[in-house]
Amino acid sequence: MAPRSSRGIAPALLCGLSLFLGFPGLVWVQISVPPQSSPHTEAHPCHTCRVLVDSFNKGLERTIRDNFGGGNTAWEEEKLSKYKDSETRLVEVLEGVCSKSDFECHRLLELSEELVESWWFHKQQEAPDLFQWLCSDSLKLCCPSGTFGPSCLPCPGGAERPCGGYGHCEGEGTRGGSGHCDCQAGYGGEACGQCGLGYFEAERNASHLVCSACFGPCARCSGPEESHCLQCKKGWALHHLKCVDCAKACLGCMGAGPGRCKKCSPGYQQVGSKCLDVDECETAVCPGENQQCENTEGSYHCICADGYKQMEGICVKEQIPESAGFFSEMTEDELVVLQQMFFGVIICALATLAAKGDLVFTAIFIGAVAAMTGYWLSERSDRVLEGFIKGR
């Protein structure tokens, strides 16, 4: 392979030098990316305790036969009996009870390890349910199913069937929560024992309730048909047990549309059998200077005239901003850097031409580098002197 000519290396090095000299204010910028926050909802301590106990029970299942199964049944039974309630087995189970990333589990285990050991060696026979003994009775983190709060009060509807089976009791099974019933769609009331707005009782007995949806615009109804309405949703009027579209223009109506009004709403006037909008701007005068009237359905409001804008309660003439130049929003430092980048590119171009051996371009290039170096050194010296004078 032929040796690479050094004529192309020199201008490249000089070009790099010129670009470096072209940035006297060059500094390292550390881009700090804020850590992305992930939504995290801390689990209730009762939930953490339940997870711990479930994992402990799985550990018991895993360890009961881990070291056995060799075929000598009599020997295994004798050893298994000793291992079953041994400290060795307890340690093996506790080592794997919490995953590495479950900090809440590790924290709870650290706080309750002595209690777990006490249960293992002394309480298993009289209290075989570790969850009940540890989480409810000892640590008092949980409540029985169907109860909530510090005193484990029954949920609305009773502990046997909280919220009637049609909702969720807030805090159920924990020592927290309000006990409020969050009812399923269509159900309502304190214990979800009634049908919600827009639903009716399709079926009910001592233990069962079925709620079905009313006909579209009905807010309350006695059945699914259009003629079973008892109360209408907003914007509809009850007429002969039917909900009809009540126009905004009406105060009470005999049917759908503005032509079936009993009386007209404010801002409307009776024209024949219809209630029509009154154009208040024909008579109303806006009190503010440079204001104009704008009619709306059933009313009107005052706005600033064209060419004016609202400011501190009055209409003032809008100022048309002068057209901004291309560099108007750049800071002085940014303009200096941009200028030096431009000179750096020029010097690179001259370096490339000088590499061809043209004496004229070589002389121009050397002069440009010398001028840029002098400028850079003078800028640096000025800053050093200024810092020395200011004591920095």
N, C-alpha and C positions, 0 to 999 in steps of 0.2 A: 504494500500500500504506500502511495507517495506521501511524503511528510506534509502535514498541513501547514499552509503559509501563515506566518505570524502577522502578515499585513492586515488580515481580517480581525485578529484578536485585539490589536492596539486600539482601533477606533471603538470597538465594543467596550473595552475597559474605560476609555476616555468618555464614552457616552454615558456609561453608568456613573462615572465620577461627576459628570456635568449634571445628571439628574439629581444626584445626592446633594451637590452644591446648590442646586436650584430649589432646595427645600430647607432653608436655614431654620425654619420653625417646626421641622419634622419631629414628632414625638410619638412614642408608643401609646396606643390607645387600647385599653383593656375593655373589651365588650363584656359587660356583665349581663347575663341572661337570668332573669329572676326565675326561681324554680316554679314549675307549674304546680299549682295547688290542686289537689284532687279532693273532691267532696268526700268527707269522712263523717260518718255518724257513729259516735261512740256507743257501743253496745251496752245495754243495761247490765249491771253486775250479776243479776240473776241469770241472764243468758250466758254470760261467761262461765258462771258456776255450773250450769247445765252442760255446757260443752266440755268442761273439765271432767265432770263425772262420767259423761258418755265415753270420753276417751279413756278414762280409767277402767271402765267396764270392758271396753274392747281390749285393753291391755291384759286384763285378767283372762279373757278368752284366748288371747294369743300365747300367753306364757304357760297355760295349764299343761300343755303337752310338748312344749318346745324341746325339752331335754329328755323326752321319753319316747317309747315306740320301738325299742330294740328287740322285743319278743319275749323277754323274761317277765311275764305278767306279775308273778308274786313279788319279785324284787322291785318292779316298777311301782306297784301299789304301795309297798312299804315306804319307798323313797318319796313317792308322790304325796303321801299323807304328810310327811315332814315338810316337803317343799311348799305345799298348798298355802299354808299360813305363815311362811317363813319371812324373815326380814330380806333375804336375798330376792325373793319374788317381788316384794313390795318395791325394792329399789329398782328392779328391772322395769316394773310398770311405770313408776314415777319418772324414770329417765325419758320415756317416750310419750308422756301424757300431753305435753304442749308442743306445738310446732315451733320452729325457730323464730318465725315472724310474728307469732301471737303473743305480743307483749302483755296484754291484759291477762291472758291465761297464766303466764309466768309470774306476774305480780300477785295474782290471787293464790297460786300454788305456794309461793313463798310465805304469804300471810297465813295460810291454812295448813301448812305441812304438818305441824304438830297435831292438829285436829285429825288429819287423815291417818297419821300413825296411831293415835289413840283409838280411832275407830277400828283400824286394822287389827290391833292386838287385844282390844278389850270390849268393843261394842258391836262387833259383827253379828253375834248371835241374837242379841236383844233388839238391834236396829239394822236389819239386813238391807234396807233401802238407803244407800249412801246419799242419794240426792236429798231425800227428806231429812236425814239426820244432819248433813253438812250444810246444805244450801238454805233450808227452811228453819230447822230447829236451832242449829248452832250459830251460823253466820247471819241468819235472819235477812237473807237477800231475796228470798222467793216466798210466794204464797201458794196455797193449794189452787188448783184449777177452779175458775169461776169466782175468784176473789181478787182483791187488789188493795194497794195502799199499806201504810205502816202497820195497821191493825188487821189486815187481811179481811176487809169487809166484803160482803157478797156484792157482786155486780148487779145492776138493775135487771130485774127479771128473775133473780135468784141464782145461786151458785150452780144449781143443777143444769139450768139452761140460760146462761147469761144472754141478755139482750134478746130474749125470746128465740134465739137461734137465727135471727135475721140481721145480726150486726156484730161488731167487735167491741168488746169492753176495753177501754183504754187502760193499760197497766195490768191487765189480767195476768195472774200468776206471778206478779212482782210486788215489791214493797213500794212501788211508785205509781204514777198515773192518777187520773181524776175519776176513773170509773165511768166516764161519759160513754154512751153508746154511739158508735159510728155506724148508722144503719145502712143496709143495702138499698140500692135504688128501688123506689116505690114504697119504702117503709119509713115510718117516722114515730115520733113520740119518745118519751123518756126511756122506755125499754123496747123500742121498735115494735110495739104491739098495735100500732095503727097504720093505716095506709097514708102515704105521703101525699103532698099536693100534686094533683094531676092523676091520681090513682083512686080506684074504688075497690071495695071488698068483693072479690069474686067468690070467695069461699072462706068460711071460718067455723072452727069448732073449738073445743076446750084446749087443744094443743096445736092447732094448725091454722094458719092464716095465709091466704093467697091474695095478693094485690095485683090488679091489672090496670093498664093505662086507660085514661079517659079519652074521649074523642078530642082530636087536635086542640081547639081553642078553649076547652073546658078546664078550669082550675080545680073544680070539685064537681063530682057527678055521682049518679046513682047506678050507672051502667055504662056499657061501651058505646051506645048509640048516640047520634048527633042530638037527639031530643031528650037525652038524659042529663043534660047540664044543670047544675045547681049554682055555679059561680063561674065567671069567665075570666080569662087571662087579660092582662092589660091591653087596651086597644080594641077590646071586643065588648059587646053589650048583650045582656041576657034578654031574649025576646021569645016568649012562649017556650021556655026550657031549651032554647037553642041560642048559641053564641053567634052573633052577627058582627061583621066588621063595622065598628063604629068610627066614622070619619072624625078627624080632628076638629072639624067645623061644628060638630054636634055636641049639645048638652042633652044627652039622652036621645034615643032614636027608636024608630019603629021597624027598622030593617037596615040592610047594608047600604053604604054609600051616603054622600052628603045630601041626597034628595029625599031621605027618609028621616030627617031630624025632627025632634020635638021642639027644640029651641036651638038657637045659634050660640056658639062660643064667643067670648070677647074677641074682637078683631075680625068678626064675620058679620055679614048682613043678609037678611032674608030677601032673596030675589026669586019670586015665584014660589016654587016648592023647594028651592035649594038654598043652602047657606054658602055664600061666596066671600072670598077674602076682600077686606077693605084695604085700599091702597092709601095708607096713612101719609105717604109722602106728598100726596096732592094737597094736604092741608097742614101737615106738621112742618115746623121749621126747626132745624137743628141749632141749638144755642151757641155752639162754639164757632170761633173764627176758623175759616178754611175747612169747614165740615160740610158734608152732603148727606142727604137722607137715602137710606137703602131699604126698600120694602122687603119684608119677609112674610111667610105664610102665617097669618093671624097677628102680625106685629110689624115692627120696623126697628132699625137702629141707625145711629149716626156713625159715619166713618170719615176719615180724612179724604179730602179731595185729591185728585190726581196730582202728583208732584209733591205731596206732603206726607209726612209720617207722624205717627203718634209718639210723643216724647213728654214724659212727666205730665200727662193729662191734657196736653195741648197739641195741636197740629202745627208742625214746623216744616219749613221748606227743606226738601231733600238736597243734600250737597252731592253733586256728581263728582266722584273721585277722579283726579287726574290720572291719565294712563301711565302706568309704571314702566320703567325701562327694564331691559333684560336682567341687569345686574343690581336693580334697586333693592332687592331683598337680601343681598349677600352682605356679610360682615366685612370689615376692613381686612381682617386676617385672611378670610377666604379669598378676597380679591388678590392679596399679595401672593398666596399660594398658587392661584390660577395663573397669575402673571409669571411666576417663576417656572411653573410647568411649561408655559409657552416657550420661554427662553431655553429650557432644557431640551424641548423637541427641536428647536432651531439648531442648537449645538450638536445634537445627535445627527441631524441632516448634514451639517458641515463636516462632522467627523467622517461620515460615510464618503462624502466627496473628496476629502483630504486623503483618504485611504487609497484613492486611485493615483496618487502622486502629483496632483495638480498643486503647484507651489502657491498659486493665488489663494485657493481654498484652504490650503494648509495654514497659510499666514492668518487668514481670517478666523479660522478655527482656534488657533493658538491665542489670538487676541481676545476672542469671545470667552474662552476658558479663563484667561487671565483676568478679564473684567469681572466675570461672575465670581471668581475666587476672591478678588479684592472686595467685591460687594459683600460676599458672605462673611469674610473675615472682619470687615468693618461693622457689620450688623452684630456679629458675635462679640466683638470687643466693646461695642456700645452697651450691650446687655450686661456683660461682665462688669464694666465700669459702673453702670447704674446700680447693679446689685451690690457692689462693694460700697458705694456711697450710702445706700439705704441700709447697709448692714445685714444683707441677706446672703 
